[in-house]
């Protein structure tokens, strides 16, 4: 495992981490299908054995269940890992509604710490807050207080779009940005990455495998169970992602580097990225993901070609 520094937090993290969305299970939907806790626990522990250090969750994943699984799996390993989680989706009071108030953040953090079996989280992230909050320094005052109480070591924000990232960085407050960066989503490279480097903001690249499609394991007729976030995806969208992945696999995968590892190596080719957090539901997933760190790097020509394919919409005609 190769290691990088997570922005100005100073934390040294394995460059391939563990995205814990899927292990929250399917009980409340908004997931990646059903899971078995014993298998999830084994996946987390295997990631630790292979040098993974950053484990990223959110309290809303499985309505706390992802954090519970991490808490059990990492209980005897806490000193050697960094736990990151996210807050803002209030599932405690019926349904899910967004709440980034100071009172709610403190309330939710106490429950998160209990589930994680720890007295602090290494990174606490606002979970996709609205644009109106991201550029307001006052938004982060509650996080400053939680930091002063030693309940969180560092804080950041999870975003969807480049403008959100720019506004958050410009406040000078978050030390980390989590954003969806993959072969399929490259819109961060030109503006956000250079700005993050200037402000020494660490970048966590989420969804590097494009919701599983860059593993190459799905065909054009793939279907997903209710509760899986991909269940309602339009058929043309699924087919387009599958066809693009198939073309990428034929062109860039090698006997010593799977398509999934190729996708992770693309993300890691950008030094602004501190860590990428592919999801894993099984020990085998964790093994393939974390092995990407030592897999052959992409050449500059391969990176340029992938960027050009993205600019041409992977020759999908749209």
C-alpha positions in Angstrom: 0.0 0.0 0.0 1.2 3.5 -0.9 0.5 6.3 1.4 -0.4 10.0 0.9 -1.1 13.0 3.1 -4.7 14.1 3.5 -4.3 17.8 2.8 -3.4 20.0 5.6 -4.8 17.6 8.2 -1.4 16.0 8.1 -3.0 12.5 8.3 -1.1 9.8 6.4 -3.6 7.6 4.7 -3.4 4.5 2.5 -4.2 5.8 -1.0 -7.0 3.2 -1.4 -9.5 3.3 1.4 -12.8 1.6 2.1 -16.2 3.1 1.1 -18.7 1.8 3.6 -22.0 2.8 1.9 -22.8 -0.7 0.7 -22.3 -2.4 4.1 -25.1 -0.4 5.5 -27.4 -3.0 4.0 -30.7 -2.8 2.2 -33.2 -2.5 5.0 -33.9 1.2 4.3 -33.1 1.4 0.6 -30.7 3.9 -0.8 -28.0 1.2 -1.0 -26.3 -1.3 -3.2 -28.5 -4.3 -2.4 -28.6 -6.8 0.5 -25.6 -7.7 2.6 -24.6 -10.2 5.2 -23.0 -8.7 8.3 -20.5 -11.5 8.7 -19.2 -10.9 5.2 -19.1 -7.2 5.7 -17.1 -7.5 8.9 -14.7 -9.8 7.0 -14.3 -7.3 4.2 -13.5 -4.5 6.6 -11.0 -6.6 8.5 -9.4 -7.7 5.2 -8.9 -4.1 4.1 -7.1 -3.4 7.4 -4.8 -6.4 6.8 -3.9 -5.2 3.4 -2.9 -1.7 4.6 -6.1 0.2 4.2 -6.4 3.0 6.8 -9.3 5.3 5.9 -12.8 3.9 6.3 -15.5 6.3 5.2 -19.2 6.0 6.1 -22.2 8.2 6.8 -24.7 8.0 9.6 -27.6 7.7 7.1 -26.1 4.6 5.4 -28.4 1.9 6.6 -29.7 4.4 9.2 -26.6 3.8 11.3 -25.9 0.2 10.4 -22.8 1.0 8.3 -21.3 2.7 11.3 -22.3 -0.1 13.6 -20.5 -2.6 11.3 -17.4 -0.4 11.2 -17.5 0.0 15.0 -17.5 -3.8 15.5 -14.9 -4.5 12.8 -12.4 -1.8 13.9 -12.9 -2.0 17.6 -9.6 -3.7 18.2 -7.8 -1.8 15.4 -8.9 1.8 16.2 -5.4 3.2 16.7 -4.2 2.1 13.3 -7.0 3.5 11.2 -8.8 6.8 10.4 -12.6 6.8 10.5 -14.4 9.3 8.4 -18.2 9.7 8.4 -20.8 12.2 7.3 -23.8 14.0 8.8 -26.8 16.0 7.6 -29.5 13.5 6.7 -31.8 13.3 9.8 -33.3 9.8 9.8 -34.2 9.9 13.5 -37.5 11.7 13.3 -39.4 9.9 10.5 -38.1 9.6 7.0 -35.0 11.5 6.0 -34.7 15.3 6.0 -31.6 17.5 5.7 -30.5 19.3 8.9 -27.1 21.0 9.3 -28.0 23.0 12.4 -25.5 23.1 15.3 -27.9 21.3 17.6 -28.5 18.5 15.2 -24.8 18.0 14.3 -24.0 17.6 18.0 -26.9 15.3 18.6 -26.0 13.1 15.6 -22.3 13.0 16.4 -23.0 11.5 19.9 -25.0 8.7 18.3 -22.4 8.2 15.7 -19.6 7.9 18.3 -21.7 5.3 20.2 -22.2 3.2 17.0 -18.5 3.5 16.1 -17.4 2.5 19.6 -15.0 5.4 19.8 -14.6 8.8 21.5 -13.8 10.7 18.3 -13.9 10.6 14.5 -10.9 11.5 12.5 -12.9 13.3 9.9 -16.5 14.6 10.1 -18.1 15.7 6.9 -21.2 17.6 6.0 -23.1 15.3 3.7 -24.0 17.2 0.5 -25.2 20.4 2.1 -27.1 23.0 -0.1 -25.2 25.6 -2.1 -26.4 28.4 0.2 -24.5 26.9 3.1 -21.2 25.8 1.5 -19.8 29.3 0.9 -20.8 30.7 4.3 -18.1 30.5 6.9 -20.7 30.5 9.7 -21.8 27.0 8.4 -18.6 25.6 9.9 -18.7 27.2 13.4 -20.5 24.2 14.9 -17.8 21.9 13.5 -15.1 24.2 15.0 -16.8 23.7 18.4 -17.0 19.9 18.0 -13.3 20.0 17.1 -12.5 22.0 20.3 -14.3 19.3 22.3 -12.0 16.7 20.7 -15.0 14.8 19.4 -13.7 15.3 15.8 -10.1 15.7 14.7 -10.8 17.4 11.3 -13.8 18.3 9.2 -14.8 18.6 5.6 -17.6 18.5 3.1 -19.1 16.1 0.6 -20.2 17.7 -2.6 -21.8 16.9 -5.9 -20.7 19.7 -8.3 -17.6 21.8 -8.9 -19.2 25.1 -7.9 -20.0 23.6 -4.5 -16.4 22.6 -4.1 -15.1 26.0 -5.1 -17.4 27.8 -2.6 -16.4 25.5 0.2 -12.7 25.8 -0.5 -12.9 29.6 -0.7 -14.1 29.9 2.9 -10.8 28.5 4.0 -12.6 26.3 6.5 -12.9 22.6 5.4 -9.6 20.7 5.3 -11.1 17.9 3.1 -13.4 17.7 0.1 -15.1 14.4 -0.8 -16.3 14.4 -4.4 -17.4 11.8 -7.1 -14.3 11.5 -9.3 -13.9 8.6 -11.8 -13.2 7.9 -15.4 -16.8 8.8 -16.0 -16.7 12.0 -13.9 -13.7 14.2 -14.7 -15.2 17.7 -14.3 -13.0 18.4 -11.2 -9.7 18.3 -12.9 -9.4 21.8 -14.5 -10.5 24.1 -11.7 -11.2 22.3 -8.4 -8.0 20.3 -8.2 -5.6 23.3 -8.7 -7.6 25.3 -6.1 -7.6 22.4 -3.6 -3.8 22.2 -4.0 -3.4 25.9 -3.4 -5.5 25.7 -0.2 -3.9 22.4 0.8 -7.4 20.8 0.9 -7.3 17.0 0.8 -9.5 15.3 -1.7 -11.3 12.0 -1.1 -12.4 10.5 -4.4 -15.7 8.7 -3.9 -17.5 6.4 -6.5 -14.3 5.8 -8.4 -15.8 2.6 -9.8 -18.9 4.5 -11.1 -21.4 2.7 -8.8 -19.9 -0.6 -9.8 -20.0 -0.2 -13.6 -16.3 0.3 -13.9 -15.7 -3.2 -12.5 -16.9 -4.6 -15.8 -19.2 -7.2 -14.1 -22.5 -5.9 -15.5 -24.0 -6.5 -18.9 -26.5 -4.3 -20.7 -29.5 -6.2 -19.3 -28.4 -5.9 -15.7 -31.2 -5.3 -13.2 -31.1 -4.2 -9.6 -33.3 -5.1 -6.7 -35.6 -2.5 -5.1 -33.7 -0.4 -2.6 -30.6 -0.5 -4.7 -29.9 3.1 -5.9 -29.5 1.7 -9.4 -33.0 0.1 -9.5 -34.7 3.0 -11.2 -31.8 4.0 -13.5 -33.1 4.4 -17.1 -32.2 1.5 -19.3 -30.3 3.7 -21.8 -28.1 5.0 -18.9 -27.2 1.5 -17.8 -26.5 0.4 -21.3 -24.3 3.4 -22.0 -22.2 2.8 -18.8 -21.8 -0.9 -19.6 -20.7 -0.2 -23.2 -18.2 2.4 -22.1 -16.8 0.0 -19.5 -16.5 -2.8 -22.0 -14.6 -0.6 -24.4 -12.3 0.6 -21.6 -11.7 -3.0 -20.5 -10.7 -4.1 -23.9 -8.3 -1.2 -24.3 -6.7 -0.7 -20.9 -7.2 -3.8 -18.7 -4.2 -6.2 -18.6 -3.4 -9.5 -16.9 -1.7 -7.6 -14.1 -4.4 -4.8 -13.8 -8.1 -5.4 -13.9 -10.6 -2.9 -15.2 -11.5 -1.9 -11.6 -7.9 -1.4 -10.8 -7.4 0.6 -14.0 -10.2 2.8 -12.9 -8.6 3.3 -9.5 -5.2 4.0 -11.0 -6.7 6.7 -13.2 -8.1 8.5 -10.1 -4.8 8.0 -8.2 -2.8 9.4 -11.2 -3.8 12.9 -9.9 -1.6 14.0 -7.0 -4.3 16.2 -5.6 -6.3 13.1 -4.7 -5.2 11.9 -1.2 -7.3 8.7 -1.1 -10.0 7.0 -3.1 -12.8 5.0 -1.4 -14.2 2.3 -3.6 -17.0 0.4 -2.0 -16.6 -3.2 -0.9 -19.1 -5.8 0.3 -16.9 -8.9 0.4 -13.2 -9.7 1.3 -12.6 -10.4 -2.4 -13.8 -6.8 -3.3 -11.5 -5.4 -0.7 -8.5 -7.5 -2.0 -9.0 -6.3 -5.6 -9.5 -2.7 -4.6 -6.6 -2.4 -2.3 -4.3 -4.3 -4.7 -4.7 -1.4 -7.1 -2.2 0.6 -5.1 0.6 -1.7 -6.2 -0.8 -2.4 -9.7 1.0 -1.0 -12.7 0.4 2.8 -13.1 -1.2 4.1 -16.1 1.1 5.7 -18.6 0.8 9.4 -19.4 -0.5 8.3 -22.9 -3.1 6.1 -21.3 -4.3 8.9 -19.1 -4.4 11.4 -22.0 -6.4 8.8 -24.0 -8.9 8.3 -21.2 -9.4 12.0 -20.9 -9.9 12.3 -24.6 -12.5 9.5 -24.6 -14.3 11.2 -21.8 -14.4 14.5 -23.8 -15.9 12.5 -26.7 -18.5 10.8 -24.4 -16.7 7.5 -24.9 -17.9 7.6 -28.5 -21.4 6.7 -27.3 -23.0 9.3 -29.6 -24.3 11.6 -26.9 
